[in-house]
């Protein structure tokens, strides 16, 4: 729940563009963009995801660093499980 | 140093550790609280305690959402799960947290419809797909997750989805810090501020800690170097006699936070007059309730909530550990009755709980020494 997962916006969808298909290490899931309404990310941008919502825009380098931090913390598998779980109901 | 060796900049790490040793006055003992459970996890995982001088002590704070939730709220939520046609949805972290009559997972084994969701929007999706059921989302977390719950409620209202409600247990970090600072048995010199909560609230809400309490606070990232650099920044402030808010995690945390997320929270939530925290007791204006325009989606309005109060198992000293008064290993149940496999208290459940972190990275590596002066405590 407290994991911050980096992902790259692959596609923006939803009738009011509030959803994005986000790529996290090759896994693609829908993520909500509603909390970045003031400065919406574009296709190709990197974001940090919390519980299925993009919470901040980050650089590509920061995204790579965050992925490595998750791996160092032993949380990489938990993060990927979380991402695979989005849309999974 | 254990995991620090895996870090890509061992030289910078070594230089930062040298800097810490230079700055730490040997005639002084420093007590720094890391507020966030993610930092607690990182500190144990990377073995950072081993690289710090013995007079720089890290105290683990209250920033682990499942750890601070009182057992009565879990029982209240599970009681609602027993209502006819209810699907109880919660994050995976909640599933093994013990209530007085078992965890959500144990209730699932007994036949309740308990589902893991990874996002509040997925709980709402469950409601769309099960129009003949009522989906109850057990919401927990600090400001990192509260905006997502808020936006989900805004969507439920906009779409007029009526078979969905939220049992709101969101808490806010600032009142918890205030409670800790006013606790008479707590002496702290400075704070390592939470990283991800701050992406939402920004750095301004911490200014009173520096201004009124004269305690330095540095918002920190989660890598070993981030935490060590934050400690350098705190030691420099203490050396210079200054107390300000600094942002070590600028690459992710904007000073003003995420205004859209704060707006969503303000739209949907209001402060509760008071809320019970495990270990810290009742703290005024420390938790979020759902505002009246959203009351049709507020489980506490839709259902009758008993408001159960359950005292923690007597021998468990979660409260003292949460406040940083006791180290995990000083609790009578630690590693005996209470283990990550069979947790008695919530601090042993979450990887961000200080007991689980201590158990996984400190206790397991140590040779167990049989206790001669302490009887196993009754549960």
Interface residues (C-beta under 8 A of the other chain):
Chain A: X1 X2 X4 X32 X34 X35 X36 X37 X38 X48 X50 X51 X52 X53 X55 X56 X58 X59 X62 X65 X68 X69 X72 X73 X74 X75 X78 X82 X83 X85 X86 X87 X88 X89
Chain B: X3 X6 X7 X8 X37 X38 X41 X42 X45 X46 X65 X91 X92 X93 X115 X116 X117 X118 X119 X120 X121 X122 X123 X125 X126 X129 X140 X141 X144 X145 X147 X148 X151 X155 X196 X199 X200 X222 X223 X224 X251 X252 X254 X258 X259 X260 X261 X264 X351 X352
